[in-house]
Amino acid sequence: MLYELLLPLKTHFSPLNLLQYITFRSASAALAALFISFLIGPWIIHKLRYHQIGEEIRPSGPESHLGKKGTPTMGGIIILGSVVLPTLLFADLSNTFIQIMLLAVIWMGGIGFLDDYLKVVKKVEKGLIGRYKLIGQITLGILISLWLYNAPEYENIRSVTSIPFLKNYELDLGIFYPVMIILVITGTSNAVNLTDGLDGLAAGLLAICFSVFSVIAYISGRVDFSDYLNIIYLPGAGELTVFTAAITGACIGYLWFNASPAEVFMGDIGSLSTGAALGTLAVLLKKELLLAIIGGVFVWEAVSVMLQVSYYRWTKNRTGTGQRIFKMAPIHHHYELKGWPESRVVIRFWIIGILLALFSLTTFKIR
């Protein structure tokens, strides 16, 4: 918005030339997201408390979590507001990449809001039925697939994806590529949702992942950098740096209120929307396979749930008594039940996330 309004005035006021630089607009978007988070965070938390929109704690969860009952939830509104507004202000809204990212976060934010509203306000125990959430996620994947197949930016690379550690080689999935898009967006959205179980865990990991994608978006949109690193050049993808900077700032700003002991939880409105944003970024930048490394902690959280459920069902069918691999899934609860303090689990998972982030960046040269 500011970009479109003010850039044409650069001939009359030379400092406005700064708006043509993605780095300047990205830094501005990140700072604006932080400022908005700090500004609206206390007000939103107050309103959530006033309307008694508090978290319900599962009786089957760790006993240490029972004290969190009633903590305001739906705090993902802080993240959404803090990322959408700076993006509208500092990004080029005519850019296809930005339009798709806004669609993804708003679409899944709406589904998450409906789920939280049914659970917390209407007291529907399971909230939005799982299959309806899945339909919403699949529909988003289909919409993005159709958009990409008709976008000129992807004319020659519509169905290809990069393979980590391989130089000058992309995997062409042909007609099956839309299936990958749906799986990546749906899987990432649900994985972040599963990870959001400890104070600050998901928000910190998201900030790390989005920081990595900020670097990838910038180099993918630069013909010189992408050529030097032998990665797919995507004209216009550099504009995603503005969005990734904004959502990184929004996650850090939200973390201010979500750090232990949490004043607010993000709820599905936050976890589903940020997860969808992460998956969509991987799709737009052709880094779907690399996402498994960048978001490795999210992957392990989701895999731990699938292993737990599958093994329990298999042993129950075979012996009549279900057995578990972990003390509890997702995996962060397993370590809690082993006696780790919540803060230790969170910080160690952050450290693993940082190591995976650094390793993912080295894959551009280790090929």
Secondary structure, DSSP 4 states (H G I P E B T S, - for coil): -HHHHHGGGGGTSGGGGGGG-HHHHHHHHHHHHHHHHHHHHHHHHHHHHHTT-BPPPPTTS-GGGGGGTT-B--THHHHHHHHHHHHHHHS-TT-HHHHHHHHHHHHHHHHHHHHHIIIIIS--TT-S-HHHHHHHHHHHHHHHHHHHHT-GGGTTTTTEEE-TT-SS-EEE-GGGHHHHHHHHHHHHHHHHHHHTTSTTHHHHHHHHHHHHHHHHHHHHT-HHHHHHHT----TTGGGHHHHHHHHHHHHHHHHHHHSSSPS---HHHHHHHHHHHHHHHHHHTT-TTTHHHHTHHHHHHHHHHHHHHHHHHHHHHHHSS---SSSSSSHHHHHHHTT--HHHHHHHHHHHHHHHHHHHHHTTT--
